[in-house]
Amino acid sequence: MNSPLFDSAGQTYQQTRIAQWDKVARMRDAWRGWGGSYHKRLREVYRFLVSPGQRVLEIGSGYGELLASLEPARGLGIDFSSEMIQRAITRHPDIEFVHADAHDLSFLHETFDVIILSDFANDAWDVQRALEQLRPLCTPQTRIIINVYSNLWQTILTLAQRVRLAAPMLEQNWLTASDLRGMLTLAGFETIRDWREILLPLPIPLLAAFCNRFLVRLPFFRDLALANFIIARPAPLRLPPFFAKHPEGAEKMGGEKEGGEPSVSVVIAARNESGNIQSIFERTPQMGRATELIFVEGHSKDDTYAAIEREFASHPSTGGRLLRQSGIGKADAIRAGFDAATGDVLMILDADLTVPPEDLPRFYEALRSGRGEFINGVRLVYPMEKQAMRGLNFLGNKFFSWAFTSLLGQPIKDTLCGTKVLWKKDYERIAANRAYFGDFDPFGDFDLIFGAAKLNLKIVDLPIRYRERTYGTTNISRWKHGMLLMRMVWYAARRIKFV
C-alpha cells in the first residue's frame, strides 16, 4: 500500500507491517499462543471503561473481538490488514469493518463517543499523525482510550515470540505514558488519567485474577505491569474574546448554541436553615442564560419552608421551585432537586452558606469553558475561618481526599465540600448507572464523584474559602456518617479500583 503520507522509508515500513499482520492473521487460523489470557483481560478492562450502547471506533481492530465485546450501538473497526478485516467481518457481521490506514481517516464523516487504540501505538509509523486524524471524529464528550505495552516487558515479549508463545511483531515503539501524553497534547487532546493493568498475562487459575485485579493496584507491583492505559478527551476550545460578543462565531467553532450560554439550576437542600434563606436569595448571582433556585425543604423543625415561600413572594423575578422532601438525607434532597431542575447546568449550594454564593460564577465558568466536566469545590487550600471545620472533621477530609485520589486516578483534594457543578446531561448518565455503586451515600458527594469517575469525566478541583456557619447547627453526625463514608470507600474500591 504506497501512500503519499510517508517518505520512502515510511512506505517500506507500512508494506512490511501489512505483510506481517496478514501473515499473523493466517497463522492464527490454526495456532493459539498464550496471548488469549492477555486479550481476555483487555476485554474485561474495556468493558468496565465503556458502557454498552455507545458509538465506538477502534483503530487497529484486528479480529474485532474487543470491539464486539463492548456491545456498541454503532461499531466501526479499522485495520490496515485485509486478512484481519476479512476474518473480522465473518466473525462479527453486525459490526462494520473497513480496510484502511489510520494515518489517513479523511474518508470518515461522523463522530464517535469512544475511540479505542488498543496496542495500535506500539507499531504505528507516526503516532502523532494518527492521533491528529481522530480530532475531526470527536465531540467534546468523546473519550480516547489507549493501551500500549510497557517497555519493561520488551525482553520478555521478545523471548515469548521466539518460542512461539506470542504472535510475532515488528520492532515496537515502546512508548511511555509520558510520551503518549505529550503526543496527545500536540494532537489537540487532554489526558484525563493514566494507569497500569495486567501483571500476569498467563492463564493460571486464581493467581492471574489475584495479580491482575488486586496486586497490580499496589505500589511497586503496578510498576511491573504489562500495559499502560491512558484516557484522554479533546482539549477544550479556547475562544478569543471576540466570540464572547459574537456567539454566532463561537457556534461555528463548536461553541454552545442558543446565544452561547446555558441555563443554570442552583439546588439547595434546606433543613432548619430559616435564618439563611433571605441571604441565599439576595446573594446568589444570575448566571448564564437564566438562573433558577430549586429549594428542597427537608422536614425542618423551624419555619424554613415558610421562609422560602416568603422570599419567593418578595423576589418575583427569581425563577425556581420549592419542594417538600419526601425521603430523608441530603443525598435524597439533592436528587429530588436535580430531577426537578430545568437548567443545562446543575449546581449544589449548601444552605448554611459556608461556601459563599458569590463564588458560584467561578464554578460556572470552569464548566462552561470546558476546563472541566465535573467541578468540585475544595475547602482545604485556603485558610479557613476559625470555627468553619472541627479538627477531627479536617483530618477525616484529608483521609478521604487521599483515598479518593488513590481510587479514582484523578486528584480529588476535598470529597465532602457541598458545592459541586456539572452538566445535567452528565448527571442523567450518572443517575442511570447509580445501581453500580449501591445507594447508601447519605450526602450524595461520593455518589456524584464515583459516578463522574466511572464515566471518565474530567474532574477539576476549584479552591474556595470556607466560612463559619452564622445560623443553626450542622446536620452531620460525625461518627455515624463517618462509618457510612468508610463503607462507601470500601465498596468503591471493589467496584472501581480492584476490578
N, C-alpha and C positions, 0 to 999 in steps of 0.2 A: 504494500500500500504506500506508494510515493505520495508525499504530502508537501505542499508549498509552505507549511507551517515550520518545517525544520530545514537545517542545512544538511549536507550530505551525510555527516556523522549521525545526525538525528534520524534521518530516513533509514539508514542502515540499521540503527538500533531498533526502530519500530518494526522493520521487516523481520529481524531476528526474534524480537519479542513476540510478534504474532505467530511465527512458525513454532516457537517454543510452547506457547499456550494451546495452539491447535494440537500439538503432539501430546500435551498433558491431557487434553480433553479425550483424545482417542485412547490414551493409556488407561484412564480411569474407568473406561467401559468394562475392563476386566481386572483391574487392580485396585486394592484398597490399602492405603497405608495407615499410619497411626494418627493421621490428621482429623479423622472423624470426630474424636473427642474434643479437639480444639474448636472445630466448626460448630459442634453442638453447643458448646459453652457460649460461643459468639452469638448464636441464635437466642439463647436464654437472656443474655445481656441486652441485646437489641429489643427483644420483646418487652423487657422492663422499660426501656427508654422510649419506645414508640408504641402508642396506643393504636388499636385496630381502627380501620375506617378512615385513614388519612391518605393524602396523595403523596406517594413515596417514589422517589427516583433513586436508583442505585447505579453508581458508576463502577464498572468492573464487576458486573453481576454474576459472571461465571455461569454455573448451572441454574442459578435463580433460587437456590434453596433458602437463603437468608431472606430475600425479598418476599417470597411466598409465605414464609413463616409469620410475617408481620400482618397478614390479612388486610392489605391496603384496599381502600375504595378504588383507587387508581394506582396501579403499579407499573412502572416503566424501568426496565433494566437495559443498560448499555454496556456492550463489551466489544473489544476490537477483534476477538477471536470468533470467526464464523462457526468453527466447530462447537465452541461453547454455546453460542446463540442457538444453533440447531437443536442441541440437546435440551436447552432451557425451554424452548418453545414446545417440544414434545412432552416434557415433564409438567409444565405449568401453562396449559393453554388459556387459562383465564387472565394471564398477565402478559403485557406486551414486552417483547424484547427486540432490540434494534442493534444491528451490527454497525458500529460507528467508533470513531476515535474521540476520546474525552477531551482532547486538546482543541476540538472544534465542535461546539454544540450549537452553532448558529442556526441549525435546522429546527431547533425546538422553539416553540412559541407558546409556552404555557408555564405556569408556576406550580410549585410543589410545597407541601407542608414540611416534608423531611427529605433531605438529600444525604445519602449514605456513600461513604468511600471506605469500604472495608478492605484493608490490605492493598488498596489501589496505589497509595502514595509510595509504597515500598519500591515499585519498579517503574513508575511513570518517568518519562524523559524530562518533562518540565512541569513540576508540581504546581508552581505558582500560576503558570498559564492555565492549567486545568482548573484551578480554583477560580481564576478570573472568569472562566466560562460559566460558572454557576451563578454569578451575580444577577444576570437578567432573568434567571429562573426562580428568583426568590421574592417573597413578600416580606414585609418587616417581621412577620411572625415565623418565617421559615427557620428550621434548625438544621445545621450541617453537623453530621456525626462522622468522625474519622477514627479508625483504629489502624495502627501500624505496629510492626514488630519492634521490640526493644533491642538496641544494639548489644546489650549484654548477652543476648541469645545467638549472636551471629555464629560463633563456633559450633554450638550445639546443633543449630538448624543445618549448618553445612555438613556436619557429620551424619545427621539423620537422612539427608538427601543422598549421601554417598552409599549408605547401606539400604536405600530404597524404603525407608520408613516414612519419608516425606516426599511430596512431589518436587521434582527438580525445578529450580528457579534460576533466572538470570542474576547477575550481580545486583544486589539490593542497594537502595539509597540509604538505609539505616538512619532515618531522621529521628531526632529527639523531639520531645514535646515542645521544647523551646524553639527549635527550627520551624515546626509547624505553626506555632503561634505567630512567629514573625512573618511567615508566608501568608497566613490568613489575614494579618493586618495589611500587608501590601496588596492583597486581592480585594480589600474592602470589607473584611469581616472582623468581628469582635469575639474573642474567646469568652465563653461563659464559665467553663470549668474543664479541668483535665484530671485524669486519674489513671490507675493501672488495674488490669484484670489478668486472670489466668496464671496461676503459679505452677500448676501441674497439668500439662496438656496431654495426659495419658489416661486411658480408660480403666483406672484402678478403682473398683467399687469402694465407697465410703471415703477413702483417702482423698480422691480427686475432689469430691464435694466439700470436704473439710478444708482443703487447701484453697480451692477457688472461690468459696463463699465466705470463709472466715479468716483464714491465716493471711491471705493476700491483702486484707484491710489493715493489718497491723504494721507498725514501724519495723524497719529492716526488711521484713518479708515482702512488703509491697514494692521495694526497690528491685526485687529479683523477678518481678512478673514479666510475662512474655509480651503482653500487649499494652501499648499506650493508647488511651482514649482521649478524644477532645470533642467537646460540643461548642459550636460557635453559632453566631447569628449575624445577619447583615449589619454592619456598623450603621448606627442611626445617622440620618441625613442632617447635616448642619446647614440650615438655610441662612443665607446672608440676610442682614437687617432689612433689605428692600422688601423681602417677601412678607415680613410682618405687616406691612401696609398694603401689600398686593397679594392677597391669598389666592387669586386665580393663578399666579405664577407658582405658588407653593404646590397647588394641586397638580400642575403639570410635572412638577419634580417629585411627586409621590407624597405630598403632604396631605393633611386632613381636608376632607370636603366640607361642605356646608359652612363656608366662611372661614375655614381653617381652625375653628375652636370647638372642642367637645363640650358637652354639658356635664355638670358636676352634682353629685348627691353626697351630702355630708350626713353620716349616720351617727346618732348619739344615743347610746344606751343610758337611760337616766333612772336611777333608783335612789330615793332620798337625797335629791340634789336641788331642791326648790330654790335655795339661795344662789345658785349659779345660772339659772335659766335666763334671766334678763341679760347677763353678760354674754352668754352664747349668742343671743340674737343681735346684740349691739356690736360684738367684736368679730363675728365670722364674716370675712370679706366675700364679695362676689368674685367668682372665678369662671373662666371660660364663657361659653355662650349663655349659660344660665346656671344658677346655683340654687339647690333646694335643700332644706333641712328636714331630715327624717328622724323624728324622736320615737324611741321605743321605751315606754314607761314600764318599769318592772316591779310592780307590787309595792310601791313606796308606802312608808308609814307617815310621811309628811304630805304636804299638798303639791308635790311635784307635778302631778297631772294637771291640776287646776292652774298652776303657774305657767305651764306650757300653753294651755288654752288662752290664758290672758295675753301672753306675749304674741301669739299668732294674731289675736284680735288687735293688738297695739301696733303690729307691723304687717299691715295688709298686703304690702308689696313683696313680702318674703314668701316664697313658694315652699311647699313641703307638706308633710303629713304628721299626725300624731297617732301612734298605735299603742294599744294596751297589750303588753306581753302576755301570751297565754302560757308559755312554758316558764322555766326558771334558768338563771345564769346568764352571764354576759354573752357567751357564745350563741345561745339561743336568741337573744335580743338582736345581736348584730346580724344574724342570718335572716331574721324577720325583716329587719330594716333593709338589708341588701335586696331581698325579694321584692320589697315594695318600691325600691328606688327606680327612678326613670332615667337617671343620668348615665352618660357614657363612662364617667369616671366615678369610682366609689371610694369614699374617704371615711375613716373612723376617727371621731373626735371624742375623747373621754370627757364626760360631763363634769368631772372635778376640775377641769381647766389647768391641770398640772402641765399640759402641753398647750401653749398659747394658741388660740385660733388664728392669730396673726401670722403664724408660721405655715399655715396650710398652703398659701400660694407657692412656697418653695417646693413642697411635695408635688403640687400640680405641675409646675414647670419641669421638674425632674422626669415625671411620667410623660408629659406632653412632648417634650423634646426628644424622647426616645432613649435617653441616657439609661433608663431602667424600665423594667416592666412590672416590678413589684417594689415599691418604695417603702422602706422600713425605718421608722423613727428610732433614733439612738439617744439614750439619756446619759450614757456613760463616758462621754468625751469631754464635755464642758463641766466646770464645777457646778454642783447643784446648790440650791438654797438649803439651808441647814436642816430643815425638817422634811425635805422633799422625799427622802427614802431612808428607811431604817437600815442599820448596819448589816443585819442578817439578810435582809432583802437584797442589799447591794451585793453581798457575797453570792447569794443564790443566782442573781442575774449574771454574775461573772461566770459561774459554773455552767449555766445553761448556754451562755454565749460560746464557751469552749466546746460543749457537747454538740451544739448545732453546727458549728463550723466543721467539726470532725465528721459529722453525719452527712452533711449536705454537699460538702466540697466547695461551698461558696462562703466567704466570710460573713458571719452574722454576729454583730457585736452586742446586740440587745434584742432578746427574743420577746420580752414582755412589755415593751413600750406599746401603749394602746393605739398610737397613730400609725396606721398603715393605709397605703393608697395603691389601687390597681384598677385596670380596665374592667368594666362589668363583663365583657365577653370572656375575659380570662377567669373571673370569679365563677362564671357559669360552668366553665370546664372543671374548675376545682371542685365545685359542688357535685358535679356529675360523677367524680371519682372519689368522693368522700369515704365511701364504704371501704376503700382500700386500706385506710389507716384506722378505722374504727371511729366511734362517735362519743368520746368521753373527755374531750378537752373542755374544761369549764370556762375558759376565757375566749377561745377562738383564735388566739395568736398562733399556737402551734399548728392548728388545723390549716390556717391560711399559708403559713410558711412551708409546712410539709407539702401541701398541695402545689404551691408555686415551684418548689424544687422538683417535684415529680414531673411537672410539665416543662422543666428546663427553662423556666422564665429567668430573665436577668434580674437578680435581686440586688438592690442598691441601698446601702445604709445612708441615712441622712441625719447628721447630728443636730440635736436641738438642746436648748437649755431647759432643764426640768425645774418646775416651780413647786412651791409649797401649796398644799391644799388650803384654801381660805374658808371653806364652808363644809360642814359634815365630816364624816369619818369614812375610812376605807371599807369597802365591801369584801376585801380579800382576807381569807383565813390562812395565815402563813403556813402552818403545819399541814392542815388538811389539804389545801390546794397544792402545797409543795410536793406531797406524796403523789397526787394525781399527775403533776407535771413530770415527776420521775418516771411514772408508769408510761407516760407519753414518749419520753426519750427512749426507754427500753423497747417499746413497741415499734417506734420509728427505726431504731437500729436494725430490727429484724426485717422491716419492710422496705428500707431504703439502702442501708449500708451492706448488710450481710445477706445479699440475695444471689 
